[in-house]
């Protein structure tokens, strides 16, 4: 933390001591990340905003339960994740934004990360317009392929490849063991690649004949 800026733990202690402004600072610090995670899972702006608000309300009500020896963000993400997955269970039907909608510039970073997940390519490796358009098409299909995963596994993929959290952090958020996260993520990647193959009719050559897909994913933490 930069000099002059309190840590999350210090802000928690100040909040518990009655400093409302300290909690407002916590909200400002983490609200974008919380909303981003929720929107990636729900693909519905209003639901993501509503659950983000509920997340911070629950956080404030139960702040005394936070273990100040642990990082604050994963604890907050656990609350958000629980709320989002419960929301999906309650919905009689899913009201997601169309996966075929034009991708906005704000999503470009997400698309690049998701393209890496499927292909192993890194950003800036090609300036060929045709290759760039292919990446865009592949990324849109990955959006569709993600829908083939059950919500909890989709959340694991989001936390790992979009938020770049460690296996230990994801296990804490999902309230399970690290080895369970590793197995579920491996299976999720297999299913995503299988779905991508069906959607596009091809599989990236770097992902063929690779044991465990090590060359097709970012390095582990």
Secondary structure, DSSP 8 states (H G I E B T S, - for coil): --TTS--HHHHHHHHHTT-HHHHHHHHHHHHHHHHHHHHHHH--HHHHHHHHHHHHHHHHHTGGGS-TTS-HHHHHHHHHHHHHHHHHHH-SS-----TTS---GGGHHHHHHHHHHHH---TTS---HHHHHHHHHHHHHHHHHHTTS-HHHHHHHIIIIIS---HHHHHHHHTS-HHHHHHHHHHHHHHHHHHHHHHHS---GGGTT-GGGGGGS----
